[in-house]
């Protein structure tokens, strides 16, 4: 399970570097929140089975796909980045997902399958 967690953040870092986003460094990454890009503040710390805020890793997504978070500083439900890890797998041709609403809509349409992986929960604050 730790391997999936590391792979998720490796995918996140590779996606950030490949898309040419300024400021992407080892231990920092970029994510999507409600159609906007937010950044991690510190390297992640594992907190298995303790996530409170939804975090969606979307391997094999459309070009430019980043992981998606459900909340961010200043929004209702933000708990400091205590992420509940979800893996999103495509059942159709991938398209860009940039918000939790888009992820859940894709699930409702049958385009993706979402799997909760509580063993991969982690803490990592973000900033807009």
Beta strands, then each sheet from edge to edge (+ up, - down):
strand 1: 30-33
strand 2: 36-40
strand 3: 45-46
strand 4: 53-57
strand 5: 67-69
strand 6: 82-90
strand 7: 112-116
strand 8: 122-123
strand 9: 126-127
sheet 1: 3+ 8- 6+ 4+ 5- 1- 2+ 9-
sheet 2: 3+ 8- 6+ 7-
end
